[in-house]
């Protein structure tokens, strides 16, 4: 695992920001870290990047303990915090060369050119950072996080304040980076989670309330699946109940049914055969999925 968190707690005086949080993130995956304001997302990310220590528990990044091996962890991690701390009076190329120097990289000029190309900064590279738009400043922040070729990328609200076009571009970049690196990023924009993430972790009031791949989270019960079916003519519910694996059948509208079945039994071929046998036409058939917004509200309300 690239990231392993075990019973991490963090207290600020009497306030408990994190309460025995545990999760893991596998290599080469993109994980969305979601939660309402004040849930503990940024605190967790600051612990993983060695900016602040935990009160108790352990966390490892690429096998290195964040408390005992903070120097090694920083070598493995690229971090873009929520409030992107850039030197606005520096030029883009100058700033990236400065960041590369901090990491004591060789061939700095070559690495800076590579990062400028990867993050789409070619046309802006000779501008001062203070003259850039919000979207391009985020690109500079990403280039800085990537400059030392880390194995793990931790991005805290990387798309905050971007316009729709910039959102699409940054999402595409994160997805591309996820092919080679482990990415953990927080966001309030739930659409980008479904568009980009392999896995989703939801935190609320300092505790993990969901940890799953996106598909499982949206289909709900891991042992049951709900099929939404619409036919052109009515049919007796008993016909559905006779199919192996069907647990429950309910009519949602006149010619629409919600059929709950055991996840190990894919009943769709049997449904199609049933329609043929009874001379019915299937108008629509799909697996029911909750929207991520609904799930988020239920878990964090």
C-alpha positions in Angstrom: 0.0 0.0 0.0 1.2 3.5 -0.8 -0.7 5.0 2.2 -1.5 3.2 5.4 -3.4 5.0 8.2 -4.1 3.2 11.5 -6.2 4.7 14.2 -5.0 8.3 13.7 -6.3 10.9 16.1 -5.6 14.6 16.3 -6.7 16.9 19.1 -6.5 20.7 19.2 -7.0 21.4 22.9 -10.5 20.1 23.7 -11.5 19.7 20.1 -10.9 16.3 18.4 -10.4 16.8 14.7 -9.7 13.2 13.9 -10.9 10.2 15.9 -9.1 6.9 15.3 -9.2 7.2 11.5 -8.0 4.1 9.6 -7.8 3.6 5.8 -5.3 2.5 3.1 -4.7 3.7 -0.5 -3.2 1.2 -3.0 -0.5 1.9 -5.5 -1.5 3.5 -8.8 -5.0 4.5 -7.7 -6.9 7.8 -7.5 -8.9 8.1 -4.2 -11.3 10.9 -3.5 -11.3 12.1 0.1 -14.7 13.7 0.8 -16.3 15.4 3.7 -18.1 18.6 4.8 -16.2 21.6 6.0 -14.5 20.9 9.3 -14.7 17.1 8.8 -10.9 16.7 9.2 -9.8 16.3 5.6 -7.1 19.0 5.6 -5.9 17.8 9.0 -5.4 14.3 7.7 -3.5 15.5 4.7 -1.2 17.7 6.8 -0.4 14.7 8.9 0.4 12.6 5.8 2.6 15.3 4.5 4.4 15.7 7.8 3.3 19.3 8.3 1.7 18.5 11.7 2.1 15.5 14.0 -0.8 13.2 15.0 -1.9 13.0 18.6 -2.0 9.2 18.4 -2.0 6.3 15.9 0.4 5.7 13.0 0.5 6.6 9.3 2.9 5.4 6.7 3.6 6.6 3.2 5.5 4.2 0.9 6.4 2.2 4.0 7.9 5.2 5.9 6.4 6.4 9.1 5.3 10.0 8.9 6.5 10.8 12.4 9.8 8.8 12.6 10.8 9.1 8.9 9.4 12.5 7.9 12.4 13.3 5.6 11.9 10.1 3.6 8.1 10.7 3.4 8.7 14.2 2.0 10.8 12.7 -0.7 8.0 10.3 -1.7 5.2 12.9 -1.6 4.1 15.8 -3.8 1.7 18.1 -2.0 -0.6 20.8 -3.3 -2.3 22.4 -0.2 -5.8 24.1 -0.4 -4.3 27.6 -0.3 -1.6 27.3 -3.0 1.4 29.1 -1.5 3.2 30.6 -4.5 5.8 33.4 -4.8 3.8 35.8 -6.9 6.8 38.0 -7.8 8.7 35.0 -9.3 8.5 33.9 -12.9 7.0 30.4 -13.6 10.3 28.9 -14.8 12.2 30.7 -12.0 9.8 29.3 -9.3 10.0 25.7 -10.6 13.8 25.9 -10.8 13.8 27.1 -7.2 11.5 24.2 -6.1 13.8 21.7 -8.0 16.8 23.2 -6.2 15.2 22.6 -2.8 14.9 18.9 -3.8 18.5 19.0 -4.9 17.6 17.6 -8.3 20.2 17.2 -11.1 19.4 18.5 -14.6 17.1 21.2 -13.2 16.5 22.9 -16.6 15.5 19.7 -18.2 13.1 18.8 -15.4 11.5 22.2 -15.4 10.9 22.0 -19.1 9.3 18.6 -18.7 7.0 19.8 -15.9 6.0 22.9 -17.9 5.0 20.6 -20.8 3.1 18.1 -18.7 1.1 20.7 -16.8 0.3 22.8 -19.9 2.3 25.9 -18.9 4.3 26.4 -22.1 2.6 29.7 -23.1 2.8 31.0 -19.6 6.3 30.0 -18.5 7.8 33.5 -18.9 5.1 35.3 -17.0 5.2 36.2 -13.3 3.0 34.0 -11.2 1.1 37.0 -10.0 0.0 37.7 -13.5 -1.5 34.2 -14.0 -5.2 33.2 -13.8 -6.4 30.9 -10.9 -6.3 27.9 -13.2 -2.7 28.5 -14.3 -1.6 29.1 -10.7 -3.1 25.7 -9.9 -1.0 24.2 -12.7 2.1 25.8 -11.3 1.2 24.3 -7.9 0.8 20.9 -9.5 4.1 21.3 -11.4 5.8 22.2 -8.1 4.3 19.1 -6.5 5.5 16.9 -9.3 8.9 18.4 -9.8 10.8 15.7 -7.8 8.8 12.9 -9.4 7.1 11.7 -6.2 5.3 8.3 -6.0 2.4 9.8 -4.1 0.4 13.0 -4.9 -1.7 14.6 -2.2 -4.0 17.4 -3.4 -6.2 19.4 -1.1 -9.0 21.0 -3.1 -7.0 21.3 -6.3 -10.0 22.6 -8.4 -11.4 25.3 -6.0 -12.2 28.5 -7.8 -11.7 27.2 -11.4 -14.1 27.9 -14.2 -15.7 24.9 -16.1 -13.0 24.7 -18.8 -10.2 24.8 -16.2 -12.0 22.1 -14.2 -12.1 19.8 -17.2 -8.4 20.4 -17.9 -7.2 19.8 -14.3 -9.4 16.7 -14.0 -7.9 15.3 -17.1 -4.4 16.0 -15.8 -5.2 14.3 -12.5 -6.6 11.3 -14.3 -3.4 11.1 -16.4 -1.2 11.3 -13.4 -3.1 8.5 -11.7 -1.9 6.1 -14.3 1.6 6.3 -12.8 1.2 7.6 -9.3 -1.0 7.2 -6.3 -3.3 10.2 -5.9 -5.3 11.2 -2.8 -7.3 14.4 -3.3 -10.0 16.2 -1.5 -12.8 18.1 -3.1 -16.3 19.5 -2.6 -17.2 19.0 -6.3 -18.8 15.6 -6.3 -19.1 15.3 -10.0 -15.3 15.3 -10.4 -15.1 12.3 -8.0 -17.3 10.2 -10.2 -15.4 11.4 -13.2 -11.9 10.8 -11.9 -11.7 8.5 -8.8 -11.3 4.7 -8.5 -12.1 4.8 -4.7 -14.0 7.1 -2.4 -13.4 7.8 1.3 -16.0 9.9 3.1 -15.1 11.5 6.5 -17.5 13.2 8.9 -16.8 14.8 12.2 -13.4 13.2 12.3 -14.5 9.7 11.5 -14.6 7.6 8.4 -18.2 6.9 7.4 -17.6 5.3 4.0 -14.6 3.6 2.3 -15.4 1.9 -1.0 -14.9 1.9 -4.7 -17.3 4.3 -6.5 -19.5 1.6 -8.1 -20.1 -0.3 -4.8 -20.9 2.9 -2.9 -23.5 4.0 -5.5 -25.2 0.6 -5.8 -25.6 0.3 -2.0 -25.9 -3.1 -0.4 -22.9 -5.3 -1.4 -25.1 -8.4 -1.3 -28.1 -7.1 -3.2 -28.6 -5.3 -6.5 -31.8 -3.5 -7.6 -32.8 -3.7 -11.2 -35.1 -1.0 -12.7 -37.3 -2.5 -15.4 -39.9 -1.0 -17.8 -42.0 -3.1 -20.1 -44.6 -2.1 -22.8 -47.3 -4.2 -21.2 -48.2 -5.4 -17.7 -47.0 -8.8 -16.4 -47.6 -10.8 -13.2 -45.1 -10.2 -10.4 -45.0 -14.0 -9.8 -43.1 -14.3 -13.1 -40.2 -12.3 -11.7 -40.3 -14.1 -8.3 -39.8 -17.4 -10.1 -36.4 -16.3 -11.4 -33.4 -17.7 -9.4 -31.9 -15.1 -7.2 -34.8 -12.6 -7.0 -35.5 -11.5 -3.5 -38.2 -8.9 -3.9 -40.3 -7.3 -6.6 -42.1 -4.0 -6.3 -44.1 -2.0 -8.8 -42.9 1.6 -8.9 -45.3 2.8 -11.6 -47.9 1.2 -13.9 -45.4 -0.6 -16.2 -42.2 -0.2 -14.1 -40.7 -2.6 -11.5 -37.9 -2.5 -9.0 -36.5 -6.0 -8.7 -34.1 -6.8 -5.9 -31.8 -9.8 -6.4 -28.7 -11.4 -4.9 -25.6 -9.8 -6.5 -24.2 -13.2 -7.5 -27.2 -13.9 -9.7 -27.3 -11.7 -12.8 -31.0 -11.9 -13.7 -30.9 -9.8 -16.8 -30.6 -12.7 -19.3 -33.6 -14.4 -17.5 -35.6 -11.1 -17.7 -34.9 -10.9 -21.4 -36.1 -14.5 -21.9 -39.2 -13.8 -19.8 -40.1 -10.9 -22.0 -39.7 -13.0 -25.1 -41.8 -15.8 -23.7 -44.6 -13.5 -22.7 -44.3 -11.3 -25.9 -43.3 -8.2 -24.0 -40.9 -5.5 -25.1 -38.3 -4.2 -22.7 -38.4 -0.4 -22.9 -35.6 0.1 -20.3 -33.5 -2.0 -18.0 -30.7 -0.7 -15.7 -29.1 -1.2 -12.3 -30.3 1.4 -9.8 -27.5 3.7 -8.6 -27.8 6.4 -6.0 -26.3 9.8 -6.9 -23.1 10.6 -5.0 -24.8 13.7 -3.7 -27.6 11.6 -2.1 -25.0 9.3 -0.5 -22.9 12.2 0.8 -26.0 13.9 2.4 -27.1 10.7 4.1 -23.7 10.0 5.6 -22.8 13.5 6.6 -26.2 15.2 7.5 
